[in-house]
Amino acid sequence: MLILLLLLKIVDVSGQSKPVLRFSDFRHYVDYFNNMEDENISQAFPNDSAASWMERNIPLFECPQQNFEEMFYYRWWTLRKHIKNTEKGFVFTEFLVQRSYADKYNLISSGLGHHIYESRWLHDKRYMDNNLLVWYRGNDGGAMKKLRFYSSWNIDAIYNRYLVNNDRAFVINLMPDLESDYAAWEQDRRLPSGLFWQYDVRDAMEETISGGRKEKNARPSINSYMYGNAKALACISKMAGLTTKEKLYDLKADTLKQLTEAKLWNRQHSFFEVLKEADTLSQVKEEIGFIPWYFNLPASQYNPAWTSLTDTKTFCAPFGITTADRSHPAFRSHGCCKCEWDGAVWPFATAQTLTALGNLLNNYQQSYIADSSYFHLLQTYVESQYYRGRPYIGEYLDEKTGYWLKGDEERSRYYNHSTFNDLIITGLVGLRPAASNIIEVNPLLPDGTWDWFCLDNILYHEKIVTIIWDRNGAKYKKGKGLSVWVNGKKVASAPSLQRITGRL
């Protein structure tokens, strides 16, 4: 009996071990955010229910650098604002204010891939399940009218969500809808060459140096998206036991890989660039040239492109990664505040580039960019998400001053058009989602930066994962170094920050 009582003190009634972190220790952030501004627009979960919603749904993060920690909770707090309840279920909005070009329920598809990647870590999967079913079946059983209004990597994102929540049945059930989506893109946007074209505005990247709102250019963005979508469909087909379809989508992906490398690579610039209608490259480096690595598309011989990322003359600015080459004559030439993608810093693109960088550092052998660059660029991203001294996420900002160019417009406030917490989880802390029973963690935190951190309450493959870095073991008293715990059991550890694996 005594032994049983002792065990009950260690394990809670749900069968999970006691958490290392408790939401109550971070609730002060929610109180601050709630009191920070007037809540003039509320949807499914108003501010007065934000704390309870977050306690039920989010992983917990603690670190010694306060702005990282604060931004982690701020971005969950803002994501919650965009969950809207409709007669067909929950959906995620991009703007809180109504937009004239939105689909039913104020839905806009441009950031849907970001919504899926970020929300895959929520404990309650109903929110995104509902959202996807509305997008793909909410129009009398068919897709919403504006699902393909913007380029998208939705299929890739849906598969990568499965790598976290392990819900095979949902993805396989949705497969016919995803195949129809891919086929429609092939019909509407594929060139005779096999590449895909897009207007820059329908890439959600209007007023670019390389293109225009009416130019049908082959862009690294949409071609990388379609490659990622094809690879995802191949994986889903394999899950469903459809070998013929698996081979078909792998072939489509391989074709796009070859075409992207052959047609969109500028050898003189060592960079992927827009191929214009006249079959000439745009001759400008733009941030979309990093997107191919978001999907692990390029061969290693194309990795020299990454030398441009940390070059202050090219993309690296005081307040973020610019969307175009800073040295180009047309940089920031389109005038202020009209949604320009000619150089200003967009969180949409920053999130894509950092995801791509995380893939480069994890999946490629390369010597063109230091592992520490991920942390330093992420830190700039954190620092940029403040406006007048308070946490803020909007549309885009000045690369030199950090000033949010639509910061005083209601439409820009809480703009749901990027990821942040997914970058903390998969990049900085380094949990690399996979279909296998092996859990892999590879923190991209430079040695000597922090003495400790903890990411706790991560729902991964239907288990609770905790990742701890404690240099000397004094902070969490669970041993020195890096350790990974699954349902309270240590499954991997190392004395230093390095790649480690264990079994779920």
Backbone torsions as a table, in degrees:
resi	resn	phi	psi	omega
1	MET	NA	-41.4	179.7
2	LEU	-63.4	-41.8	178.8
3	ILE	-62.7	-41.3	179.3
4	LEU	-61.7	-43.0	179.2
5	LEU	-63.4	-39.2	178.5
6	LEU	-64.7	-39.7	178.0
7	LEU	-64.5	-39.0	179.2
8	LEU	-64.5	-26.2	177.2
9	LYS	-73.5	-25.6	-177.7
10	ILE	-88.6	-36.8	-175.3
11	VAL	-114.0	134.9	-179.4
12	ASP	-82.3	177.8	-171.4
13	VAL	-67.2	-20.1	-179.7
14	SER	-82.0	-5.1	-179.4
15	GLY	92.5	-4.0	178.0
16	GLN	-93.4	151.9	177.1
17	SER	-69.1	161.3	178.1
18	LYS	-63.3	139.6	-178.6
19	PRO	-68.8	154.2	174.1
20	VAL	-76.6	-40.2	179.3
21	LEU	-109.5	152.5	178.1
22	ARG	-124.6	137.9	-177.8
23	PHE	-59.2	-33.9	-178.0
24	SER	-57.4	-26.4	179.8
25	ASP	-77.2	-9.8	-179.1
26	PHE	-120.3	2.3	-177.7
27	ARG	-63.8	-24.6	-179.7
28	HIS	-59.8	-29.0	175.7
29	TYR	-63.5	-44.4	-179.3
30	VAL	-62.9	-42.9	178.2
31	ASP	-59.8	-41.9	178.7
32	TYR	-64.3	-47.2	-179.7
33	PHE	-61.8	-41.4	-179.6
34	ASN	-61.6	-35.8	-176.9
35	ASN	-90.6	-3.8	-172.9
36	MET	-71.2	-38.2	-176.7
37	GLU	-145.0	160.7	174.6
38	ASP	-70.1	138.5	177.1
39	GLU	-91.5	94.0	-177.0
40	ASN	-94.0	-12.3	175.8
41	ILE	-135.1	125.1	176.9
42	SER	-131.7	151.2	-178.6
43	GLN	-124.1	-128.2	-171.3
44	ALA	-65.7	-33.8	-175.5
45	PHE	-130.5	89.8	-179.6
46	PRO	-62.3	171.1	-178.0
47	ASN	-56.8	-34.3	-177.1
48	ASP	-70.2	-11.5	174.6
49	SER	-113.6	8.4	-176.6
50	ALA	-61.5	-44.8	-176.4
51	ALA	-63.4	-45.8	-178.7
52	SER	-66.8	-37.2	177.0
53	TRP	-64.0	-45.0	-179.6
54	MET	-65.8	-39.0	179.7
55	GLU	-61.9	-33.9	-179.3
56	ARG	-79.5	-21.9	-163.7
57	ASN	-120.1	-24.1	-165.9
58	ILE	-108.8	153.2	166.4
59	PRO	-66.3	162.5	179.0
60	LEU	-114.9	142.7	-176.0
61	PHE	-135.7	134.8	177.1
62	GLU	-135.2	135.5	177.8
63	CYS	-154.3	165.9	-177.0
64	PRO	-80.0	-6.8	-179.8
65	GLN	-101.7	104.7	-166.7
66	GLN	-59.9	-37.0	-176.8
67	ASN	-68.2	-32.7	174.3
68	PHE	-62.8	-47.2	-178.5
69	GLU	-63.6	-46.7	179.9
70	GLU	-60.7	-42.5	-177.6
71	MET	-68.6	-33.1	177.3
72	PHE	-57.9	-48.0	-179.0
73	TYR	-75.1	-32.4	177.5
74	TYR	-62.5	-41.8	-177.6
75	ARG	-70.7	-31.4	171.3
76	TRP	-68.4	-40.0	179.9
77	TRP	-60.9	-41.4	-180.0
78	THR	-75.1	-36.3	177.7
79	LEU	-59.0	-41.4	179.0
80	ARG	-58.4	-33.8	179.3
81	LYS	-61.1	-26.5	-173.4
82	HIS	-91.8	1.1	176.0
83	ILE	-82.8	120.7	-175.7
84	LYS	-119.6	137.3	179.7
85	ASN	-97.0	127.3	179.3
86	THR	-123.9	175.3	178.5
87	GLU	-67.1	-15.2	177.7
88	LYS	-101.7	1.4	-179.8
89	GLY	120.7	-170.8	-178.3
90	PHE	-76.8	145.3	172.8
91	VAL	-135.8	164.5	176.0
92	PHE	-112.2	127.4	176.9
93	THR	-94.0	164.6	175.4
94	GLU	-98.7	-47.5	173.6
95	PHE	-107.4	146.8	171.9
96	LEU	-77.1	-34.8	177.8
97	VAL	-79.3	151.9	-179.5
98	GLN	-69.4	135.2	177.9
99	ARG	-113.1	140.0	-175.6
100	SER	-66.6	-27.5	-176.6
101	TYR	-96.3	9.5	179.3
102	ALA	-79.2	160.2	173.0
103	ASP	-82.7	-175.5	177.9
104	LYS	-54.3	147.1	-179.1
105	TYR	68.1	18.2	-179.8
106	ASN	65.4	33.2	-179.5
107	LEU	-85.1	136.9	175.1
108	ILE	-131.7	132.2	-170.8
109	SER	-87.4	-8.3	-171.2
110	SER	-62.0	-36.0	-177.9
111	GLY	-102.3	11.9	-173.9
112	LEU	-60.4	-38.8	177.3
113	GLY	-59.2	-41.6	175.8
114	HIS	-63.2	-42.4	-179.5
115	HIS	-59.3	-41.3	-177.6
116	ILE	-68.7	-45.8	-179.9
117	TYR	-61.8	-42.9	-176.9
118	GLU	-71.2	-43.4	-173.1
119	SER	-80.1	-7.1	-178.6
120	ARG	-64.0	-14.9	-179.9
121	TRP	-92.7	-3.1	176.6
122	LEU	-69.9	141.5	-178.0
123	HIS	-70.0	-35.0	-179.7
124	ASP	-92.6	107.0	-175.6
125	LYS	-79.2	-5.9	-179.7
126	ARG	-57.8	-36.4	-173.7
127	TYR	-60.5	-50.4	-179.5
128	MET	-80.0	-32.2	173.2
129	ASP	-54.8	-51.5	179.1
130	ASN	-58.7	-46.5	-177.2
131	ASN	-58.1	-45.4	-179.4
132	LEU	-67.7	-38.9	178.5
133	LEU	-66.5	-34.4	174.9
134	VAL	-66.8	-47.3	-178.3
135	TRP	-60.7	-41.7	-173.1
136	TYR	-95.7	-18.3	-177.4
137	ARG	-136.0	7.5	-172.4
138	GLY	-82.2	-1.8	-179.8
139	ASN	-110.0	77.0	-177.1
140	ASP	53.8	42.0	178.9
141	GLY	91.0	-10.9	179.4
142	GLY	-109.3	-177.0	-178.3
143	ALA	-69.6	151.1	174.3
144	MET	-60.2	150.8	-173.0
145	LYS	-58.1	-33.3	-174.1
146	LYS	-109.8	26.1	176.8
147	LEU	-57.6	-40.8	-178.0
148	ARG	-103.5	23.5	176.9
149	PHE	-65.4	-29.9	177.1
150	TYR	-126.4	152.8	172.6
151	SER	-56.1	150.7	-177.7
152	SER	-152.9	153.8	172.1
153	TRP	-116.9	35.8	-174.5
154	ASN	-59.1	-41.4	-175.6
155	ILE	-66.0	-43.6	174.0
156	ASP	-57.5	-44.4	-178.4
157	ALA	-64.6	-39.4	179.6
158	ILE	-63.5	-42.2	177.6
159	TYR	-66.2	-40.1	179.1
160	ASN	-69.1	-26.0	171.8
161	ARG	-67.1	-40.7	175.8
162	TYR	-58.3	-35.7	179.5
163	LEU	-62.4	-19.4	176.7
164	VAL	-94.8	-50.8	-172.1
165	ASN	-92.4	-11.1	172.8
166	ASN	64.6	23.9	-178.2
167	ASP	-92.7	84.9	-178.8
168	ARG	-64.2	-41.5	-174.2
169	ALA	-59.9	-41.4	-178.6
170	PHE	-63.3	-46.0	-176.1
171	VAL	-67.7	-43.7	-179.5
172	ILE	-65.2	-38.0	176.9
173	ASN	-62.5	-33.7	-177.8
174	LEU	-84.5	-8.7	-172.6
175	MET	-54.8	-44.9	178.8
176	PRO	-58.0	-36.8	178.7
177	ASP	-67.5	-38.8	-179.4
178	LEU	-70.1	-37.5	176.6
179	GLU	-64.8	-41.5	178.1
180	SER	-62.9	-39.1	177.8
181	ASP	-60.9	-48.1	-178.6
182	TYR	-62.4	-44.1	-179.0
183	ALA	-62.6	-36.7	178.9
184	ALA	-66.3	-39.0	175.5
185	TRP	-62.7	-41.3	178.7
186	GLU	-61.7	-39.6	-178.7
187	GLN	-70.3	-39.4	-171.9
188	ASP	-90.2	-28.6	-167.9
189	ARG	-128.9	5.1	-178.6
190	ARG	-91.6	131.8	178.3
191	LEU	-82.6	163.0	174.9
192	PRO	-55.6	-28.9	179.7
193	SER	-69.2	-19.7	-175.1
194	GLY	103.4	-16.7	174.1
195	LEU	-76.1	163.8	177.3
196	PHE	-104.8	144.9	178.0
197	TRP	-112.8	160.6	176.4
198	GLN	-161.0	145.1	167.6
199	TYR	-68.7	147.3	-179.7
200	ASP	-63.0	-34.5	-179.4
201	VAL	-66.5	-30.2	178.4
202	ARG	-87.0	-2.6	166.5
203	ASP	-88.9	2.7	-172.6
204	ALA	63.8	29.2	-175.7
205	MET	-138.8	60.9	-173.5
206	GLU	-74.8	162.4	177.5
207	GLU	60.1	47.4	179.2
208	THR	-84.0	165.7	173.0
209	ILE	-73.1	-35.7	-171.1
210	SER	-80.8	-22.0	-171.4
211	GLY	-144.7	-145.6	-178.8
212	GLY	-170.7	173.8	-176.0
213	ARG	-69.5	-14.3	-178.6
214	LYS	-123.8	8.1	-178.9
215	GLU	-91.9	126.3	-178.8
216	LYS	-91.7	74.3	-175.0
217	ASN	-96.7	150.1	171.8
218	ALA	-83.8	112.8	-171.7
219	ARG	-110.3	145.9	176.9
220	PRO	-57.8	-29.2	-178.0
221	SER	-63.9	-65.8	-174.3
222	ILE	-63.4	-33.3	179.0
223	ASN	-70.8	-34.3	173.9
224	SER	-69.1	-41.3	178.4
225	TYR	-58.5	-46.2	-176.8
226	MET	-69.3	-32.5	172.4
227	TYR	-62.0	-49.4	179.5
228	GLY	-61.0	-39.0	178.6
229	ASN	-65.9	-39.6	178.7
230	ALA	-66.3	-43.1	177.7
231	LYS	-61.6	-39.3	178.8
232	ALA	-64.5	-42.8	179.0
233	LEU	-64.9	-33.4	175.1
234	ALA	-63.4	-43.0	179.2
235	CYS	-66.7	-40.9	178.5
236	ILE	-66.0	-39.4	177.1
237	SER	-61.1	-40.7	178.1
238	LYS	-63.2	-42.3	176.7
239	MET	-58.2	-37.9	-177.2
240	ALA	-84.1	-2.3	179.9
241	GLY	76.7	22.9	-177.7
242	LEU	-101.3	82.7	-172.5
243	THR	-63.4	-40.7	-179.1
244	THR	-62.8	-43.9	178.4
245	LYS	-67.8	-37.7	176.8
246	GLU	-56.0	-47.1	-180.0
247	LYS	-66.0	-37.7	179.6
248	LEU	-61.4	-49.0	-177.5
249	TYR	-72.3	-30.9	173.6
250	ASP	-63.9	-38.9	178.5
251	LEU	-66.1	-42.1	176.9
252	LYS	-60.4	-43.1	179.4
253	ALA	-64.8	-44.0	-179.9
254	ASP	-61.9	-38.8	178.0
255	THR	-63.2	-44.6	178.6
256	LEU	-65.0	-37.2	176.8
257	LYS	-60.0	-49.0	-179.0
258	GLN	-63.0	-42.6	-179.2
259	LEU	-67.4	-41.6	179.6
260	THR	-62.9	-44.8	-180.0
261	GLU	-67.1	-37.2	-176.4
262	ALA	-80.2	-38.1	-170.9
263	LYS	-100.6	-29.1	-173.3
264	LEU	-103.8	-1.9	-179.6
265	TRP	-89.9	123.1	176.4
266	ASN	-95.0	106.2	-176.1
267	ARG	-63.6	-35.7	-179.7
268	GLN	-64.3	-39.3	-179.0
269	HIS	-93.7	-10.5	-173.4
270	SER	52.2	57.2	-174.2
271	PHE	-159.4	148.1	172.9
272	PHE	-81.3	127.9	-175.4
273	GLU	-131.7	168.1	177.8
274	VAL	-70.0	134.3	173.2
275	LEU	-99.2	115.7	-174.2
276	LYS	-79.3	168.2	-176.3
277	GLU	-57.0	-29.3	-179.7
278	ALA	-79.9	7.9	178.2
279	ASP	67.6	30.0	174.2
280	THR	-121.1	146.0	178.2
281	LEU	-70.9	152.5	-173.8
282	SER	-71.4	-18.6	179.8
283	GLN	63.3	33.6	173.6
284	VAL	-142.4	132.4	174.5
285	LYS	-79.4	125.5	176.4
286	GLU	-127.1	157.4	-173.5
287	GLU	-60.7	-23.3	177.8
288	ILE	-63.6	-13.3	176.9
289	GLY	-68.6	-12.7	176.0
290	PHE	-91.6	-14.4	-174.4
291	ILE	-59.9	-33.8	179.5
292	PRO	-51.8	-32.0	-179.8
293	TRP	-76.3	-16.6	173.9
294	TYR	-56.9	-29.3	-176.7
295	PHE	-114.6	12.4	-179.4
296	ASN	55.9	37.6	-177.6
297	LEU	-74.3	-50.5	-168.5
298	PRO	-74.7	153.3	168.0
299	ALA	-72.4	164.0	-175.2
300	SER	-62.3	-23.5	-177.8
301	GLN	-66.1	-13.2	-179.9
302	TYR	-95.7	0.8	-177.8
303	ASN	-63.2	-22.3	176.8
304	PRO	-55.6	-18.4	177.0
305	ALA	-54.5	-29.6	-173.4
306	TRP	-73.1	-11.8	175.3
307	THR	-63.5	-24.6	-179.3
308	SER	-73.5	-23.7	-172.7
309	LEU	-64.0	-40.6	-176.7
310	THR	-98.7	8.4	177.8
311	ASP	-82.9	118.7	-177.6
312	THR	-68.1	-14.8	176.9
313	LYS	-86.0	-12.2	-173.9
314	THR	-114.2	-72.1	-175.3
315	PHE	-120.0	-21.7	-171.8
316	CYS	-88.3	108.1	-178.4
317	ALA	-114.5	165.9	-177.3
318	PRO	-55.9	-33.3	-176.8
319	PHE	-116.6	24.9	172.4
320	GLY	143.0	-172.6	-179.7
321	ILE	-90.8	120.5	-177.8
322	THR	-75.4	153.7	-178.2
323	THR	-83.1	-6.2	175.4
324	ALA	-147.9	163.2	-178.4
325	ASP	-60.9	121.6	-177.6
326	ARG	-64.1	-22.8	-177.3
327	SER	-89.3	-5.9	-178.1
328	HIS	-73.3	139.7	-178.4
329	PRO	-57.3	-27.4	-177.4
330	ALA	-93.9	8.1	179.8
331	PHE	-60.0	129.9	-180.0
332	ARG	49.6	45.6	-176.0
333	SER	-102.3	-2.6	-172.5
334	HIS	-94.0	7.3	-180.0
335	GLY	85.9	160.9	-173.8
336	CYS	-83.3	142.1	159.7
337	CYS	73.5	34.0	176.2
338	LYS	-124.8	33.8	-179.8
339	CYS	64.6	45.9	-178.6
340	GLU	-79.2	136.8	171.8
341	TRP	-112.2	35.0	-179.1
342	ASP	-100.5	17.9	175.5
343	GLY	151.5	-29.0	-178.9
344	ALA	-62.9	163.5	-176.2
345	VAL	-88.0	122.1	177.2
346	TRP	-113.5	123.4	174.1
347	PRO	-55.3	-33.5	176.1
348	PHE	-50.8	-50.7	-176.9
349	ALA	-77.2	-36.3	178.5
350	THR	-58.4	-43.6	179.8
351	ALA	-63.8	-40.4	177.9
352	GLN	-63.7	-45.3	-177.1
353	THR	-65.9	-41.4	179.8
354	LEU	-69.5	-34.7	173.4
355	THR	-62.9	-43.6	178.0
356	ALA	-63.1	-41.2	178.4
357	LEU	-63.6	-40.6	176.1
358	GLY	-58.2	-40.6	176.5
359	ASN	-65.1	-43.4	178.8
360	LEU	-57.5	-47.4	-175.6
361	LEU	-72.3	-22.8	-179.5
362	ASN	-95.8	-32.6	-167.4
363	ASN	-114.1	-3.7	-177.3
364	TYR	-126.1	149.5	166.8
365	GLN	-89.2	117.2	-176.4
366	GLN	-154.7	160.4	179.5
367	SER	-135.3	23.8	-174.1
368	TYR	-94.4	-18.4	-179.6
369	ILE	-147.7	138.0	-176.2
370	ALA	-74.3	147.5	176.1
371	ASP	-57.1	-32.7	-178.0
372	SER	-67.1	-17.1	-178.7
373	SER	-61.6	-32.3	-179.2
374	TYR	-60.0	-48.8	-178.9
375	PHE	-63.3	-44.5	-175.9
376	HIS	-66.0	-38.5	177.3
377	LEU	-71.9	-36.7	176.3
378	LEU	-65.6	-37.4	178.1
379	GLN	-63.4	-40.2	175.2
380	THR	-63.1	-39.3	176.6
381	TYR	-60.6	-43.1	176.3
382	VAL	-59.7	-50.9	-175.2
383	GLU	-64.2	-27.6	-179.3
384	SER	-74.4	-20.0	-173.5
385	GLN	-89.0	48.1	173.7
386	TYR	-135.2	146.4	178.5
387	TYR	-141.6	119.9	-176.6
388	ARG	53.9	41.3	173.5
389	GLY	83.1	0.9	-177.8
390	ARG	-120.8	152.4	175.8
391	PRO	-56.3	140.6	-175.5
392	TYR	-158.5	140.7	168.9
393	ILE	-132.9	124.7	-177.7
394	GLY	-133.3	-152.0	-173.4
395	GLU	-84.3	-62.3	-178.6
396	TYR	-156.5	163.3	-170.8
397	LEU	-140.8	161.2	177.1
398	ASP	-70.8	131.7	-173.5
399	GLU	-72.3	-20.2	-178.0
400	LYS	-97.2	-39.2	-174.3
401	THR	-101.2	-20.4	-175.3
402	GLY	79.2	7.1	-177.5
403	TYR	-74.0	127.8	179.1
404	TRP	-74.3	119.8	-169.7
405	LEU	-74.3	-14.3	171.4
406	LYS	-126.4	28.4	-172.9
407	GLY	-62.6	-24.8	-179.2
408	ASP	-96.6	3.9	178.7
409	GLU	-97.2	134.4	-177.9
410	GLU	-58.6	-34.2	-177.7
411	ARG	-61.0	-30.2	-173.7
412	SER	-83.8	-21.7	-173.8
413	ARG	-66.3	131.7	179.4
414	TYR	62.2	35.9	-176.2
415	TYR	-62.1	118.1	-175.6
416	ASN	-94.2	76.0	-167.7
417	HIS	-140.0	23.4	-177.3
418	SER	-165.4	171.2	169.9
419	THR	-110.5	159.0	170.3
420	PHE	-142.8	-51.9	-176.2
421	ASN	-67.6	-30.3	174.2
422	ASP	-62.0	-33.2	177.7
423	LEU	-70.5	-35.8	175.6
424	ILE	-64.6	-46.2	-173.1
425	ILE	-72.0	-50.2	-173.1
426	THR	-88.2	-22.7	-177.5
427	GLY	-104.4	-67.9	-175.6
428	LEU	-62.0	-53.7	177.2
429	VAL	-78.2	-35.6	167.2
430	GLY	92.6	24.9	173.7
431	LEU	-76.8	114.4	-175.3
432	ARG	-100.9	101.4	-176.5
433	PRO	-58.0	141.0	180.0
434	ALA	-153.1	159.8	-179.1
435	ALA	-78.5	-19.9	-174.3
436	SER	-78.1	174.8	178.4
437	ASN	-84.8	6.5	178.2
438	ILE	-95.7	129.2	175.4
439	ILE	-100.1	129.1	-177.9
440	GLU	-118.6	133.1	178.1
441	VAL	-131.0	128.5	-179.6
442	ASN	-141.7	85.3	-176.4
443	PRO	-63.2	135.0	175.9
444	LEU	-99.4	41.1	176.0
445	LEU	-98.3	122.1	-179.8
446	PRO	-61.8	140.9	179.0
447	ASP	-59.1	135.7	178.9
448	GLY	88.3	0.4	-178.4
449	THR	-80.9	-55.8	178.5
450	TRP	-123.7	143.6	175.9
451	ASP	-84.1	-15.8	-178.5
452	TRP	-161.7	155.8	165.4
453	PHE	-162.1	163.8	175.0
454	CYS	-147.0	130.8	170.1
455	LEU	-115.1	117.1	-170.7
456	ASP	-127.7	165.8	175.8
457	ASN	61.0	36.9	177.2
458	ILE	-87.4	118.6	176.1
459	LEU	-86.7	109.7	-174.4
460	TYR	-137.6	122.8	-176.4
461	HIS	52.1	38.6	176.2
462	GLU	66.3	20.9	175.9
463	LYS	-126.8	158.9	178.5
464	ILE	-95.5	120.6	-176.9
465	VAL	-109.0	140.6	174.9
466	THR	-127.4	132.7	178.2
467	ILE	-121.5	125.0	-174.7
468	ILE	-125.6	133.0	166.6
469	TRP	-118.3	120.3	-177.6
470	ASP	-144.2	96.8	-169.5
471	ARG	-53.1	-47.7	-177.4
472	ASN	-111.6	2.8	176.9
473	GLY	81.7	1.0	-174.6
474	ALA	-80.4	-27.4	-173.3
475	LYS	-74.8	-51.3	-174.0
476	TYR	-108.8	-10.5	176.6
477	LYS	55.5	41.4	175.7
478	LYS	-125.4	26.2	179.6
479	GLY	104.2	160.0	179.4
480	LYS	-83.1	148.4	171.9
481	GLY	91.9	-153.7	-176.6
482	LEU	-98.7	134.3	178.8
483	SER	-144.7	150.2	178.4
484	VAL	-123.5	131.3	-176.5
485	TRP	-123.3	136.0	177.0
486	VAL	-122.0	117.6	-175.0
487	ASN	50.2	39.7	175.2
488	GLY	86.2	-2.6	-179.3
489	LYS	-106.4	129.1	178.5
490	LYS	-69.5	126.6	-178.2
491	VAL	-116.8	-12.3	179.3
492	ALA	-162.2	148.8	177.8
493	SER	-160.2	160.3	176.5
494	ALA	-157.1	152.4	-178.3
495	PRO	-74.0	-14.7	-177.2
496	SER	-135.2	173.1	176.7
497	LEU	-73.6	110.1	-176.8
498	GLN	-160.9	171.4	177.6
499	ARG	-70.5	127.8	176.3
500	ILE	-134.4	152.4	178.9
501	THR	-133.4	153.8	176.3
502	GLY	-153.6	176.5	-180.0
503	ARG	-99.8	134.4	171.7
504	LEU	-67.6	NA	NA
